[in-house]
Amino acid sequence: MSTTELAWFKSSYRGSSGDNCVEVALSPEAILVRDSKDTELRPLAVSPDAWSAFAAHAADAHV
């Protein structure tokens, strides 16, 4: 599956200018993360377990 066939979601948290954000897509094998300003670069691929741990840590850090 190519990255152009995936549904990409922009982060709900953006910089003050609104253009500094990441995009995330779910593939059958991994969670993909890319820079929204340069979508031609290869995205970072992480396992679902690693993504869950990251999301839990990020949520705990902002409580």
The 8 nearest C-alpha neighbors of each residue, nearest first, counted from 0:
[[1, 2, 4, 5, 26, 3, 27, 28],
 [2, 0, 3, 4, 5, 26, 41, 6],
 [1, 3, 5, 4, 0, 42, 24, 6],
 [2, 4, 1, 5, 6, 0, 7, 38],
 [5, 3, 2, 1, 0, 6, 7, 26],
 [6, 4, 2, 3, 7, 24, 1, 26],
 [5, 7, 24, 8, 4, 25, 3, 23],
 [8, 6, 24, 23, 22, 5, 9, 25],
 [9, 7, 22, 23, 24, 10, 6, 21],
 [10, 8, 22, 21, 11, 23, 7, 20],
 [9, 11, 12, 21, 22, 20, 8, 13],
 [10, 12, 13, 9, 20, 8, 21, 22],
 [13, 11, 10, 14, 20, 9, 17, 19],
 [14, 12, 20, 17, 19, 11, 15, 10],
 [13, 15, 19, 17, 16, 18, 12, 20],
 [14, 16, 17, 13, 18, 19, 12, 20],
 [15, 17, 14, 18, 19, 13, 20, 12],
 [18, 16, 14, 13, 15, 19, 20, 12],
 [17, 19, 16, 20, 14, 13, 36, 35],
 [20, 18, 14, 13, 17, 16, 21, 35],
 [21, 19, 13, 18, 10, 35, 34, 22],
 [20, 22, 34, 35, 33, 10, 9, 32],
 [21, 23, 9, 8, 33, 32, 35, 7],
 [22, 24, 32, 8, 7, 31, 9, 33],
 [25, 23, 7, 31, 6, 30, 5, 8],
 [26, 24, 30, 31, 29, 27, 23, 5],
 [25, 27, 29, 28, 30, 24, 5, 31],
 [26, 28, 29, 25, 30, 0, 47, 24],
 [29, 27, 26, 30, 46, 25, 47, 44],
 [30, 28, 46, 26, 45, 44, 47, 27],
 [29, 31, 25, 45, 44, 24, 26, 47],
 [32, 30, 44, 24, 43, 23, 42, 29],
 [31, 33, 23, 43, 42, 22, 44, 24],
 [34, 32, 42, 22, 21, 35, 43, 38],
 [33, 35, 21, 36, 37, 38, 22, 20],
 [34, 36, 21, 37, 38, 22, 20, 33],
 [37, 35, 34, 38, 18, 19, 20, 21],
 [38, 36, 39, 34, 35, 40, 33, 41],
 [37, 39, 40, 35, 34, 36, 33, 41],
 [40, 38, 37, 41, 42, 33, 36, 34],
 [41, 39, 38, 37, 42, 33, 34, 43],
 [40, 42, 39, 43, 33, 38, 2, 44],
 [43, 41, 33, 32, 31, 40, 44, 34],
 [42, 44, 32, 31, 33, 45, 41, 30],
 [45, 43, 31, 30, 29, 42, 32, 46],
 [46, 44, 30, 29, 49, 50, 31, 47],
 [45, 47, 29, 49, 48, 30, 50, 44],
 [46, 48, 50, 49, 29, 51, 30, 45],
 [49, 47, 51, 46, 50, 52, 45, 53],
 [50, 48, 52, 46, 51, 47, 53, 45],
 [49, 51, 53, 47, 52, 48, 54, 46],
 [52, 50, 48, 54, 53, 49, 55, 47],
 [51, 53, 49, 55, 50, 54, 56, 48],
 [52, 54, 50, 56, 51, 55, 57, 49],
 [53, 55, 57, 51, 56, 52, 50, 58],
 [56, 54, 58, 52, 57, 53, 51, 59],
 [55, 57, 59, 53, 58, 54, 52, 60],
 [58, 56, 54, 60, 59, 55, 53, 61],
 [57, 59, 55, 56, 60, 61, 54, 62],
 [60, 58, 56, 62, 57, 61, 55, 54],
 [59, 61, 57, 58, 62, 56, 55, 54],
 [62, 60, 59, 58, 57, 56, 55, 54],
 [61, 59, 60, 58, 57, 56, 55, 54]]
